[in-house]
């Protein structure tokens, strides 16, 4: 019997924090697009909320996956 390849799990919280920090000037638009309150986005990005709701992280991760940040030239 063949072993299936294990795919590493993505650390969604880390991904979301990195994306938020790199898009600080866009938080208002991100908040409006995702329905996640601006204050919550601010707390997640700053680390005040170390364990945010999965629903908030999922909405933000979905947004970032659908709207990738262009690579710097």
C-alpha positions in Angstrom: 0.0 0.0 0.0 1.3 3.4 -1.0 1.7 6.2 1.5 0.0 9.4 0.6 2.0 12.6 0.5 1.4 14.7 3.6 0.7 18.3 2.8 1.8 20.7 5.5 -1.0 22.7 7.1 -0.9 26.4 6.5 -0.7 28.6 9.6 -3.7 30.8 8.6 -3.2 33.2 11.6 0.4 33.8 10.7 -0.5 34.3 7.0 -3.3 36.8 7.9 -1.0 38.8 10.3 1.7 39.0 7.6 -0.7 40.1 5.0 -2.3 42.7 7.3 1.0 44.2 8.3 2.1 44.5 4.6 -1.2 46.2 3.7 -1.6 48.6 6.6 -2.8 51.5 4.4 -5.6 49.2 3.0 -7.2 48.1 6.3 -10.3 50.3 5.8 -11.0 48.7 2.4 -10.2 45.2 3.7 -12.6 45.8 6.5 -15.4 46.9 4.2 -14.8 44.0 1.8 -14.6 41.3 4.4 -17.1 42.5 7.0 -14.3 42.2 9.7 -14.4 45.3 11.8 -11.4 47.7 11.4 -10.7 47.6 15.1 -10.5 43.8 15.0 -8.1 44.0 12.0 -6.0 46.4 14.0 -5.9 44.1 17.0 -5.0 41.0 15.0 -2.2 42.8 13.1 -0.7 44.3 16.3 -0.8 41.0 18.2 -3.3 42.2 20.8 -5.6 39.5 19.7 -3.4 36.4 19.7 -6.2 34.0 19.1 -8.8 35.6 16.9 -12.1 33.9 15.8 -11.6 31.4 13.1 -14.4 33.1 11.1 -12.5 36.4 11.1 -9.3 34.7 10.0 -11.0 32.7 7.4 -12.7 35.8 5.8 -9.4 37.7 5.8 -7.5 34.7 4.4 -10.1 34.3 1.6 -9.8 38.0 0.8 -6.0 37.8 0.6 -6.1 34.7 -1.6 -8.6 36.4 -3.9 -6.7 39.7 -3.9 -3.0 38.9 -4.0 -0.6 41.8 -3.4 1.4 42.6 -6.5 5.1 41.8 -6.1 7.4 44.8 -5.6 9.4 45.7 -8.7 
